[in-house]
Amino acid sequence: MVIPILIVGQFIDLYIQIFPGTVGEQVLGFQEIGTFVGFAGLFMLVTGWVLSRANLYPVNHPYLEESKNHHS
C-alpha cells in the first residue's frame, strides 16, 4: 500500500521540478495523468505476464518438501 503512494509522490515531485522550466506554466491535465496511468498499467501488465510464466518454486530443490511442511 505504501509503494503506490511513493510512486505518486515521486511523480508529483519530478513534475513540479521539471515542468515549469520546460513549459512555463504548471497545468496537470489529462495528457500528464494519462501518460502516468498508461505507463503504470503497462508496467503491471508486463510484470504480471512475465511472473505468470515463471516457475516460482525451485525445481528439484532438495529441501523443498521440508520447507513446505515447516511449522514454527
Buried (B, 14 or more C-beta within 10 A) or exposed (E): EEEEEEEEEEBEEEBEEEBEEEEEEEEEEEEEEEEBEEEBEEEEEEEEEEEEEEEEEEEEEEEEEEEEEEEE
